[in-house]
Amino acid sequence: MEKTQREHPDDVADADPVPRGLRIGAAYTWRLLVIAAALAVVAAVARLLAEIVVPFLVGVILSALLVPLAALLQRHHWPKWLAILVTWIIALGVIGGLALLVTEQVLSQLPRL
């Protein structure tokens, strides 16, 4: 009759010498390093193409901010192209008005400077 013994994991010669917690930590670390490297590459490309990326992002932000007004006009049965056109005309008018206001303030205060 054979006697079977339970072997403790530390007694086994081919047991993994790296603790489980360390393996989990290493797995998360290499994933974080890959993500950091990808973000660094994206940042480097964005820096090289800043003349293209910055206006593109400004346009995306402006478009995202104007969606609610265009959606409101479309809910009031305006054609989609007309709602978008009117929304952009209003936005450009507001931006132009603010630029005019700032310019007038600077010009009026210029003699004091």
C-alpha positions as CSV (number, residue, x, y, z in Angstrom):
1,M,0.0,0.0,0.0
2,E,1.4,3.3,-1.0
3,K,1.3,6.2,1.3
4,T,0.5,9.6,-0.3
5,Q,1.8,12.7,1.4
6,R,0.6,16.2,0.9
7,E,3.5,18.3,-0.1
8,H,3.6,21.9,1.0
9,P,4.2,24.3,-1.9
10,D,7.5,25.5,-0.3
11,D,8.7,21.9,-0.3
12,V,8.3,21.4,-4.0
13,A,11.6,21.9,-5.9
14,D,10.0,23.4,-9.0
15,A,7.7,25.8,-7.3
16,D,7.6,29.4,-8.6
17,P,10.1,31.4,-6.6
18,V,8.3,34.7,-7.4
19,P,5.5,35.5,-5.0
20,R,2.0,36.0,-6.4
21,G,1.7,39.6,-5.3
22,L,5.0,40.5,-7.0
23,R,3.8,38.8,-10.3
24,I,0.5,40.8,-10.1
25,G,2.4,44.0,-9.4
26,A,4.8,43.4,-12.3
27,A,1.9,42.7,-14.6
28,Y,0.2,46.0,-13.7
29,T,3.6,47.9,-14.0
30,W,4.4,46.8,-17.5
31,R,0.9,47.7,-18.6
32,L,1.2,51.1,-17.1
33,L,4.6,51.5,-18.8
34,V,3.1,50.6,-22.2
35,I,0.3,53.2,-21.6
36,A,2.8,55.8,-20.6
37,A,4.9,55.1,-23.6
38,A,1.9,55.4,-25.9
39,L,0.9,58.7,-24.3
40,A,4.5,60.0,-24.7
41,V,4.4,59.1,-28.4
42,V,1.0,60.8,-28.9
43,A,2.3,63.9,-27.1
44,A,5.4,64.0,-29.2
45,V,3.4,63.7,-32.4
46,A,1.0,66.4,-31.2
47,R,3.9,68.6,-30.4
48,L,5.4,68.1,-33.9
49,L,2.1,68.8,-35.5
50,A,1.0,71.6,-33.1
51,E,0.1,73.9,-36.0
52,I,-2.5,71.3,-37.1
53,V,-3.5,69.7,-33.8
54,V,-4.3,72.9,-31.9
55,P,-6.8,74.4,-34.4
56,F,-8.3,71.0,-34.9
57,L,-8.9,70.6,-31.2
58,V,-10.3,74.1,-30.9
59,G,-12.7,73.3,-33.8
60,V,-13.8,70.1,-32.1
61,I,-14.4,71.9,-28.8
62,L,-16.4,74.7,-30.5
63,S,-18.4,72.1,-32.4
64,A,-19.2,70.2,-29.3
65,L,-20.3,73.4,-27.5
66,L,-22.6,74.3,-30.4
67,V,-24.4,71.0,-30.6
68,P,-27.1,71.8,-28.1
69,L,-28.1,75.0,-30.0
70,A,-28.2,73.1,-33.3
71,A,-30.2,70.3,-31.7
72,L,-32.7,72.9,-30.3
73,L,-33.2,74.4,-33.7
74,Q,-33.7,71.0,-35.3
75,R,-36.3,70.1,-32.7
76,H,-38.1,73.2,-33.8
77,H,-38.3,71.8,-37.3
78,W,-35.4,73.7,-38.8
79,P,-33.5,71.8,-41.6
80,K,-30.3,70.4,-40.2
81,W,-28.0,72.3,-42.6
82,L,-29.7,75.6,-41.7
83,A,-29.6,74.9,-38.0
84,I,-25.8,74.2,-38.2
85,L,-25.2,77.3,-40.4
86,V,-27.2,79.6,-38.1
87,T,-25.4,78.2,-35.0
88,W,-22.0,78.8,-36.5
89,I,-23.0,82.3,-37.6
90,I,-24.1,83.1,-34.1
91,A,-20.9,81.6,-32.6
92,L,-18.7,83.6,-34.9
93,G,-20.7,86.7,-34.2
94,V,-20.3,86.3,-30.5
95,I,-16.6,85.6,-30.8
96,G,-16.2,88.6,-33.1
97,G,-18.2,90.8,-30.7
98,L,-15.9,89.8,-27.8
99,A,-12.8,90.5,-29.9
100,L,-14.2,93.9,-30.8
101,L,-15.0,94.6,-27.1
102,V,-11.5,93.7,-26.0
103,T,-9.9,95.7,-28.8
104,E,-12.0,98.8,-27.9
105,Q,-11.0,98.4,-24.2
106,V,-7.3,98.2,-25.0
107,L,-7.4,101.1,-27.5
108,S,-9.3,103.3,-25.0
109,Q,-6.8,102.5,-22.2
110,L,-3.7,102.8,-24.5
111,P,-2.9,106.5,-23.6
112,R,-2.8,105.5,-19.9
113,L,-0.3,102.7,-20.6
